[in-house]
C-alpha cells in the first residue's frame, strides 16, 4: 500500500510539469489553426509530439527503477 501514494505523487508532478510546460510554450510552430468566419479549429500536432516524447522519456526512465 505504500507504493500507491508514491505513484500518485509522481503522476501529480508529471501533470504539474505538463501544465507548466503548456503555459510557457503555448502554441508551437507547426500546430494547425484553421479560421473560417466565426469558427476556429486548433489542432496542436507539434505540441502533442513534444509531449509524447517527454512522456516516453519519463516513463522509460521510471521503468528502469522497477
Backbone torsions as a table, in degrees:
resi	resn	phi	psi	omega
1	UNK	NA	-16.4	-178.7
2	UNK	-77.6	-15.6	179.6
3	UNK	-77.5	-29.9	-176.9
4	UNK	-63.9	-46.3	177.3
5	UNK	-62.1	-35.7	177.4
6	UNK	-64.7	-41.1	178.3
7	UNK	-62.8	-42.7	178.3
8	UNK	-63.2	-39.0	178.6
9	UNK	-67.0	-40.2	178.5
10	UNK	-65.6	-45.6	178.9
11	UNK	-63.8	-38.6	176.4
12	UNK	-63.0	-40.9	177.5
13	UNK	-64.9	-39.3	178.1
14	UNK	-64.8	-44.7	178.6
15	UNK	-63.9	-38.0	177.0
16	UNK	-63.0	-44.7	179.0
17	UNK	-61.9	-42.7	179.3
18	UNK	-63.9	-42.1	178.2
19	UNK	-62.0	-43.9	177.5
20	UNK	-65.7	-39.5	177.8
21	UNK	-60.5	-44.5	-179.3
22	UNK	-66.3	-34.0	178.7
23	UNK	-69.3	-41.0	-177.0
24	UNK	-74.5	-46.0	-173.7
25	UNK	-79.7	-46.3	-178.3
26	UNK	67.3	-129.0	-179.4
27	UNK	-91.7	123.3	178.9
28	UNK	-90.8	155.5	173.5
29	UNK	-62.3	134.6	-177.3
30	UNK	106.1	-14.5	174.3
31	UNK	-70.0	142.2	-174.8
32	UNK	-90.4	125.2	176.4
33	UNK	-129.3	122.8	177.8
34	UNK	-119.8	121.1	179.1
35	UNK	-118.3	121.9	176.4
36	UNK	-138.4	109.6	179.9
37	UNK	64.4	-124.9	179.4
38	UNK	-96.6	14.5	-179.3
39	UNK	-111.5	130.8	176.3
40	UNK	-127.9	126.3	177.1
41	UNK	-113.8	124.7	-179.1
42	UNK	-123.4	122.1	176.3
43	UNK	-124.3	110.0	-174.7
44	UNK	-83.5	70.4	-174.9
45	UNK	-64.8	-44.8	-179.5
46	UNK	-68.3	-39.7	177.3
47	UNK	-62.2	-40.4	177.8
48	UNK	-63.6	-39.7	179.3
49	UNK	-66.0	-43.4	179.4
50	UNK	-63.5	-44.4	178.6
51	UNK	-64.2	-39.8	178.4
52	UNK	-62.2	-43.0	178.2
53	UNK	-64.2	-42.4	178.4
54	UNK	-63.2	-44.9	179.6
55	UNK	-66.3	-36.8	176.5
56	UNK	-61.5	-44.6	178.6
57	UNK	-63.6	-45.8	-178.1
58	UNK	-63.5	-47.2	-177.1
59	UNK	-71.6	-32.2	176.0
60	UNK	-70.6	-34.8	176.5
61	UNK	-66.4	-44.3	179.1
62	UNK	-69.7	-30.3	-179.8
63	UNK	-68.3	-21.8	-179.9
64	UNK	-74.5	-18.0	-177.3
65	UNK	-93.8	6.8	179.9
66	UNK	-73.7	NA	NA
